[in-house]
Amino acid sequence: MCFECNSSSLSRRSLLKFAGIGGVAAMTAGFGMTMPAFASNAPALLPDEALAKLQEGNKKFVADAEACAPNISKRRQDVAKSQAPWAIVLTCSDSRVVPELVFGGVTLGELFVARNAGNVVDTDVLGTIEYGTEHLHAPLIVVMGHKRCGAVSAACEVVSKGTKLAGSIGKMTQPILPVALAETDRGDSFVDKTVHANAFNGAERILTESAIVSRLVEEGKVKIVPAYYDLDTGVVDFLHKV
C-alpha cells in the first residue's frame, strides 16, 4: 500500500510527493511520470536467482566489456509504458561506476538504480528502495561501494587529518564519518576497508530503518547484499548477505 491512499494506484500529485522530486537518488532511480505507479505482477525472479543473474552479468563484463553495449531500440518500446526491474542497486555517482554495464549490459527496465556520492543511505534512497521493493516487486537490493571512492576518501581525510570540507560536501560525507571512525587500520588500506564497511553499513541501515524492507526480507521476498566493485579489474565482489 502507498502512504497517500488505500488503492493500488497513485495520482500524479501523489506520485510526485511520494517520489520526492528534487532528491537526486529518487530522480536517478527512474521514476517516470508517464508510467503506472505499480507493477501488476509478482517478480519473475527469486532473490537468489536475481543475484546469480548479476554475478553472471559481471563475469560477462570482465571477460568481454565490449559485448556489454545492448541494442536497446526495441527494448525501449517494450518497457515504455511499464517497468518490472528485478534488482535494485544503490551505488556511487562516480562516472566510472555504471551498473548497467558492470552487470553485463543490463538493458532498459531491468535495474532500479539509486546513486549518490558514497552510496549513502538517506531518506531519498530509502524511499526509492521501498518503492522498488514493495510496489515494483524487485527481489534483490545491492549496496555497492567501489575502489578509490572519492566520497569515502574525503571522509577518511576528515577522520585522519582533520580536513575541513567546504560547502555541502561536508554534510554529504557525515554519514560515512562513523564508519571511518570505527576503522582501526589507518594505514594504506584505510580507505578501501572503509569502502567495504560503508557498503555493509548501508545494507544494515536499509534493513533496520525500513520497516517495509525488513518485512519483505523476513518473508523471504527480498535479499540485501553489500558489494564491492574493483575499478581496475571490473570484478564485483558480492559480500555476505545482511
DRENSE-759390 format. One record per residue: residue in one letter; y, x negated, z negated of N, C-alpha, C, O in turn. Coordinates in steps of 0.001 Angstrom, whole numbers, plus 500000, padded with zeros to 6 digits. Each point is the difference from the previous one (the first is absolute). Layout:
// residues N
AYXZYXZYXZYXZ;...
//
This chain:
// residues 242
M498808499159500000501192500841500000501242499124500000499970498872499508;C501127501647501045501222499200500019500839500322498786499675500923499253;F501398498336500533500851500175498852500996501137500188500596500464499028;E499590499988502200501058500946500297499492501430500180500793500938499921;C497924499254500317499520501332500314498528500129499661499356499030499601;N500121502163500558498591500250499730499220500272501265498887500522499940;S501676499135501206499324500210501268499550498679500564500299498942499447;S498981501118501660499478498782500612500920499466501062499584499177500816;S501680501274499201500952499478500967501335499801499328500258500583498947;L500588498611501638501308499691499459501070500373501000499824499837501207;S501299500671498277501140500216500879500612498662500346499715498997499346;R501126500979501676500656498757500371500812499450498841499971498797499742;R500760502076499549500803499544498861499123499446498900500315498963499417;S498561501732500286499101499522498949499390498666500361499878499116499151;L499734500731502110499384498743500423500991498858499905499637498890499610;L501640501378500752501013498963499879500145499562498553500103498811499700;K499903502183499399500139499661498585498775499275499493500110499009499277;F498703501490501107498750499387499546499859498582500502499567499113499266;A500802500671501999499830498686500598500987498999499475499767498798500125;G501338501646499287500989499074499454500680499216501087500085498774499923;I500408501923501107500634499300501105501129499139499473500831500459499216;G499195498292501216500930499015499468499238498879499327500510498885499891;G498242501398499644499166498960499417499307499230501103499410500599500899;V500656498077499043499433499170501068498521500221500157499503500125501119;A499767499926497746498545500121500104499599501317500639499103500028500842;A501556501080498766499651501288500562500275500053501483499220500572500761;M501894498830499660500347500028501410499010499200500816499571500447501064;T500060498380498459499097499153500763498588500521499970499173499595500817;A500529501302498249498643500528499936499736501031501081498857500425500167;G502164499991500571499756500815501172500096501488499788499244500740500631;F501663499758498495500188501421499873500702500501501244501169499677500207;G498166501095500622500604500544501214500395501433499760499151500813499638;M502111499527500551500460501331499698499427501050500936500023501187499674;T499463498407501484499432500975500923498518500210499755499372500843500641;M500068498389498431498572500109499732499742501033498913500861500201499144;P497974500468500857499632500866498885499938499176498729499648498820500029;A500695501806498857500051499261498740498619499611499508499855499005499289;F499133501760501076498681499747499455498962499822501102500099500596501072;A498923498585498645498838499915500889499031501083499564499767500169498803;S499672500558502125499186501163499659498558499640499677499294500792499376;N500265498054501028498599499647499841499795498928498941500910499227499699;A497894500734499741499633498947499058499906498674500753499835499997501220;P500269498872498069499941498712500674498682499784500712498945500418499523;A501122498928501621498781499740500769499196498854499408498810499863500281;L501842499304498893499340498825499429499987500073498484500926500530499387;L498024498937500014499958499805498556500775498729499666500232499180500888;P500179500633497839500767498800499643499339498695500424500666499129500559;D498036500720499185499309498756500362499912499813501510500027498873500492;E499868502227500237499971499919501457501348499558500551500067499227500955;A501013501271498432501334499591500422500223498514499724500582499289500820;L498951500248498017500129498586499653499216499129500979500497498967500447;A498285501446499885499186499239500954500676499943501363499923498986500694;K500734502092499686500691500032501291501168499014500021500226499327501006;L500518500586497886501076499011499909499444498581500045500566499128500658;Q498337500644498649499395498668499979499553499579501393500220498858500404;E499161502047500323499556499685501360501185499765500924499956499126500866;G501096501649498951501194499818500810500655498657499763500483499361500935;N499532500206497795500592498702499705499175498871500603500559499005500462;K498110501137499540499145498998500652500322499909501490500020498910500571;K500225502217500041500369500033501415501326499275500217500152499246500962;F500794500982498150501314499356500093499879498489499866500636499256500747;V498553500288498310499812498569499787499300499358501193500347498892500409;A498667501808500146499218499451501115500781499972501303499876499051500773;D500930501981499482500725500092501269501227500878499821499976501188500323;A501095498227499162501220500757499717500586500633501250500624501058499920;E499186498313501237500569500519501241499371501337500402500581500754500781;A498248499530498690499317501250500353500465501179499160499501501115500150;C501461498633498962500395501032499043501287500730500372500640500594499132;A499744499374502120501144500783500461499459501239500694499607499922501164;P500360501221498155499316501168500536500769500694501109501225499902500075;N498055500793500779500598500853501014500319501336499339499094500782499712;I502182499482500048500350501130499151500583501198500742500364500990499365;S499732498947501947500653501088500724499284501341499803500644501011499722;K498027498999500422499260501246499803499962500374498524500130501172499644;R499693497831499506499935500263498566501288500649499495499959500855499116;R501166498747501433501287500573499609500000501514500209500485500747499150;Q498980499695501958499926501428500276498999500692499069500220501132499569;D498692498183500133498960500594499159500490500309498595499592500999499406;V501283498150500053500415500153498597501427500508499851500521500049498886;A500113500325502203501415500378499945500259501185499064501068500078499392;K497989500828500486500236501222499230499328500013498630500238500920499216;S498950498110500480499347499958498690499517498587499717499899499172500905;Q499801500562497817499491498684499626498904500145498952500029500903499165;A499015498196500898498909499956499016499633498544499745498904499573500364;P501994499651499015499713498581499761498814499830499068499778500811499101;W499455498114501126498811499772499176500190498870498989499069499670499265;A502109499742500689500301498994498974501501499932499776500794500192500920;I499573499532497850501398499763499614500133498520499679499181499447499266;V501839499911501274500230498587499728501404499814499447500989500310500665;L499087499180498110501269499564499430500054498493500155499150499286499467;T501847500227501261500098498565500210501462499579500068500906500820499845;C499306497896500389501337499418500000500708500278501330499355500207501028;S501971499794498934500800500183501213500039498759500873500564500036501094;D498853498873498449499989498747500749499614500246501466499000500659500285;S501800498807500629499802500261501428498693499441500539499555500383501082;R499827498710498165498737499402500432498780500819499568498869499698500382;V501374501318498834498919500827499458500061501373500676500831500838499650;V498289499377501309499994501250500765498621500644499844499072499626500717;P500772501320498374498673500551499715499255500496501230498792499796500121;E501922500854500793499339500558501172499327498920500853498977500262500633;L501586498534499388499386498894500725498984499259499139498913499654500462;V501456500107498277499133499256499084498630500653499864498990499317499830;F500983502013500248498731500708499859499397500379501344499347501036500129;G500873498126500860499247500096501233500582500882501074499255500556500806;G502061499589499229500598500837501028499868501474499700499766500805500901;V500386499556497819499969501409499609501159500707500698501119499487500023;T498624501660500531500985500642500851500722501157499298499868500180498790;L500882500586501968500792501094499458499133501015499259498913500356500456;G501582500103498401499329501058499274498867499569499097499284500849499470;E500530497838500336498859499535499205500384499464498620499283500237499029;L501823499053500873500425499443498717501292500670499532500903500261500795;F499167500009497916501201500526499353500595498821499230499466499608498962;V501619499833501529500474498713499512501312500135499218500946500637500463;A499095498759498357501224499879499203500314498515499860499118499211499659;R502115500405500599500363498578499947501321499807499269500946500767500177;N499098498202499008501250499507499429499787498542499631498864499527499975;A502203499765499742499872498587499662499204499845498709500402500507498953;G498481498800501123499175499765498819498989501088499718499387500004498933;N500416500940502015499070501131499808500054500562498580498989500087499304;V502222500290500294500261500493498650499737501503499925500370500749500905;V498996499681498021499764501422499769501229500593499314500308499658498858;D500393501234501849501133500706499420499824501487500264498949500426500479;T502077500372499210499882501454500155499733500393501442499158500859500264;D501554498519500675499792500316501413498577499692500433499372500785500710;V500129498070498856498646499602500376498963500948499390499067500419500685;L501093499919498033499042500912499360499995501363500682498941500587500226;G502248499911500098500066501278500698499340499938501363499315500935500415;T500895497958500278499386499806501309498478499980499882499304500638500790;I500187498636498233498550499892499816499401501334499576498926500377500470;E501760500335498648499502501316499593499954500957501189499047500764500150;Y501962499194500675500003500835501204498821499640500905499301500873500514;G500497497819499667498941499545500886498612500337499506499109500277500803;T500688499706497881498664500282499459499755501489499829498964500514500422;E501985500182498960499754501411499675500157500913501207499227500944500164;H501757498791500678500301500930501089499457499554501359499684500834500849;L500208497857499353499426499508501253498556499551499828499324499685500979;H500203500285497781498590499740499664499531498599500374498823499815500310;A502066499196499670499582498617500245499140499546498820500419500148498852;P498389499303501400499069499683498920500147498609499383499334499687499014;L501536499477501561500085498610499548501457499573499865500829500290500863;I499470499017498039501315499401499781499810498498499871499229499541499158;V501468499691501669499959498543499921501389499494499612500994500336500645;V499063498861498305501245499350499594499871498533500400499248499247499382;M501483500354501647499772498678500604501200499065499849501060500215500587;G498737498740498606500967498918499939499689498979501076499011500137500720;H501824498838499398499748499007501046500489498617499595500840499851499112;K498628499169501542500344498604499746501482499769500278500560500563500941;R500069498605498236501418499631500138500932501217500013500924500078500810;C498822500853498297500849501187499903501368499615499443500090499425498915;G500964500888501819501347499623499584500451500713498741500643499389499147;A499035501892500714500410500756498825499317499478498746500627499879498948;V498088499813501167499277499443498856500515498600499688500134499634498832;S500153499592502190500555498656499791501324500074499255500270499186499117;A500566501805501245501290500163499329499805500351498532500694499467499135;A498365501426500581499726500360498607499484498803499217500349499819498834;C498823499366501802499481498801499333501116498999499707499957499308498983;E501030500608501890501138499111499751500840500478498827500517499196499224;V499614502110500653500724500546498855499301499612498706500644499623499021;V498031500473500984499216499703498806499976498508499690500156499603498846;S499651499569502182499796498570499757501298499202499953500075498970499331;K500955501509501384501234499218500103501243500733499490501090499430499948;G498733501831499681501149500772499550500964500343501124501182500231499746;T498344499808501472500848500298501154500590501404499882499308500937499603;K501979499205500745500666501295500018500039500510501433500517499326500892;L498942501847499324499952500574501339501134500989500192500198500894499178;A500545498947501905501177500827500254499624501355500582498903500186500526;G502034500758499367499846501300500640498820500789499475499614499880498837;S499826500926502039498868500853499627498679499258499992498985500546499567;I501011498214500906498754499234500024499464499801498582498794500074499764;G502121499674499296499574499826498620499317501241499451498962499910499344;K501626501253500929499391501255499550498653500226500680499051500488499387;M500888499152501882498777500212500760498834499211499417498868500484499983;T501404498301499539498924499136499501499646500253498534499034499433499490;Q501742501413499829499749500220498574498568500446499682499431499525499017;P499963501374501780498617500391499672498990498865500129498906500076499440;I501456498863501299499080498874500170500132499005498851499076499225499752;L502048500781499547500252499017498946498941500012498898499541498926499610;P500046502240499864498958499969498958498695499385500491499280499358499234;V500422500840502037498778499417500568500115498482500035499061499288499646;A502111500221500788500225498556500052500024499395498593499477498906499786;L501123501797499263500066499511498618498616499875499383499764499128499165;A499317501748501248498649499982499438499140498885500573498939499697499453;E501500499692501637499240498916500626500279498685499270501140499536499969;T497834499873499451500183498792499191500077498727500837500574499002499562;D498848501027501647500014498819500862501296499987500794500164500781500936;R500754498340498697501295499930500673500059498826500972501083499517500330;G497756500027500126499950498884500931500106500446501445500653500999500303;D498706498260500587500089500274501432499422501368500377500407500589501001;S498667499904498221499353501274500332500668501201499317499493501120500061;F501642498634499292500690501057499247500274501226500872499652501120499628;V500962498667501516500365501120500873498755500711500512499931501229499980;D499098498014500473498816500613500585499224500817498970499522501094500298;K500358498374498502499300500743498950500778501253499619499407501032499684;T501911498881500347500820501174499697499876501057501093500013501195499708;V499866498376501549499774500947501094498713500788499758499982501224500130;H498939498065499516498738500675499703500162500968498828499576501153500071;A501041498363498855500172500833498810500887501202500286499790501076499440;N501200498746501430500901501094500343499268501101500770500303501181499832;A498741498439501006499197500993500716499141500797499019499905501223500102;F499471498078498945499224500684498974500890500917499169499634501140499714;N501531498357499902500914500782499182500437501274500722500067501074499402;G500231498790501899500396501168500768498896501041500070500253501196499854;A498524498346500369498869500923500066499784500705498665499728501200499965;E500393498060498948499821500587498671501108500994499681499755501032499375;R501467498655501057501114500913499741499827501316500757500305501067499468;I499216498863501745499743501229500761499017500874499238500196501209499877;L498753498177499616498961500738499292500518500601498695499686501146499676;T501096498097499584500434500457498677501249500877500042500190500833499114;E500662498998501891501266500736500038499955501258500858500926500809499955;S498019499364500822499880501196500826498808500830499545498851499601500187;A501424501543499222498922500892499582499242500538501204498797500252499927;I501920499922501184499375500513501222498954499022500517498860500379500269;V501539498352499869499074498991500511498864499759499007498843499860500396;S501487500092498321498974499773498975498921501071500069498812499696499886;R501591501543500300499024501090500101499103499822501227498785500186499921;L501817499456501199499227499824501224499024498829499885498894500048500538;V501527498902498755499106498861499767498825500430499125498851499659500284;E501437501085498660498937500469499107499010500892500736498808500002499693;E501686500750501273499139500898500776499232499264501098499177500598500691;G501093498099499468499312499210501015500531500208501406499356499601500971;K501806501016499151500574500270501318500903498874500494500276499898501195;V500181499262497890500942498927500341499600498728499273499543500044498857;K500629498832501806499789498686499394501279499181500181500678500105501023;I499641499078497968501160499111500063499505498561499990499235499607499119;V501202499608501863499533498619500114501188499059500201500741500155500971;P499457498873498135501002498956500246499485499012501044498792499814500142;A502124499558500584499594499078501068501034498889500150501125500098499509;Y498463498849501179500860498836500226499855499564501447498890499775500484;Y502245500109500207499998499597501404500450498549500130501069499628499515;D498114499559501139500310498587500222500731499860501335499420500246501058;L501837499363498891500802499871501222499442498955500953500156500127501215;D499202498853498258499511498905500837498723500364500759499865499685501182;T499213500971498143498708500287500616499893501415500562499165500267500864;G501682500640498644499909501393500406498984500803499217499824501192500254;V499502498172498796498950500664499237500597500833498866500892499550499282;V498594501682500572500333500839498859498859499929499005498857500322500327;D501454499257498461499012499934498927500136501266499168501004500192499313;F497985500675500747500006501219499204499480499658498608498857499572499841;L501986500619499165499655499663498631499229501166499384499836501043500633;H499700498782498151499128501047499453500761501275499734501215499992499804;K498054501102500192500575501332499830500653500131498640499513499447499014;V501601501292500932500661500295498727499394501277499434500400500449498926;
//
